[in-house]
Amino acid sequence: MRAEITHRYGDLLVHDGLRLAIRENEFLCICGPSGCGKTTLLDIFAGIVKPSAGEVLIDGEQADPKRHNISFVFQEASTLPWLDVRANIGTGLRIKKRPKAEIGRKVDDIIGVVGLRGFESYYPHQLSGGMKQRVSIARAFATDADLVLMDEPFVSLDQPTREKMQREVLSIWEHRRRTIVFVTHNLEEAVFLGDRVIMLSTKPARIVADIPVDLPRPRNPVSADFTALRARCANLLQEMHADDASQESASKHEA
């Protein structure tokens, strides 16, 4: 996948000539300050929002949810309350009008991968937050998506559940290799999950660093190499905040 985009809302420039390439089956994490347009970037990748200038190409074609198999996992679990776990996971397959036997086979398979065996007939109100998010993730992978977009999917979970979900997503990805673009504010999460970490600036967002994560999996968050890489990402964010504060101070002084 390749993207070269500029996007604005009226006079507000959100993305300024962002250019990146994502390898097939890569796990790419995107980090950046709050409000820098990370969610908008995922919407553009999905073909939901058209960029003001430029394009997003998947296999050389304009990204189009009607043509390409794209799945989206949101910050909050997007389960349908009137459907049980099995039916929720099969929603995307039914929309794509897959044969009933295929739906049953794929749903059964992914239920085992995400550890929901025995909960197939449960409804969302009977599940914990982490289990509901597992259902959302299972639905995204069940469709054999070419591109899986994940927008801070663990932000509302407690730390132990978050760490468990990180390990489970990696397990699913290792079982079913897909291209994943994962947005997060959590630098440790980005280094733990990603093959590569893209760091965005404040608006108008630009890529300020493209950092390969050459650490073997499973990764140890307390190892020297891990903490050094996380510190590198944190220093970049601190430098951006310092630059923003300096520019704001200069603007006030000029005024």
Salt bridges, closest charged atoms under 4 A:
GLU4 OE2 - ARG19 NH2 2.91
GLU26 OE2 - ARG23 NH2 3.03
GLU26 OE2 - ARG196 NE 2.68
GLU61 OE1 - ARG67 NE 3.97
GLU61 OE1 - HIS68 NE2 3.59
GLU102 OE2 - ARG98 NE 3.87
GLU102 OE2 - LYS106 NZ 2.99
ASP108 OD1 - ARG86 NH1 2.71
ASP109 OD2 - ARG176 NH2 2.24
GLU120 OE2 - ARG117 NH1 3.92
ASP144 OD2 - LYS106 NZ 2.68
ASP144 OD1 - ARG176 NH1 3.59
ASP144 OD1 - ARG178 NH2 2.97
GLU152 OE1 - HIS185 ND1 2.66
GLU168 OE1 - ARG134 NE 3.21
GLU189 OE1 - ARG162 NH2 2.99
ASP195 OD1 - ARG217 NH1 3.09
ASP210 OD2 - ARG196 NH1 2.81
GLU248 OE2 - LYS252 NZ 3.48
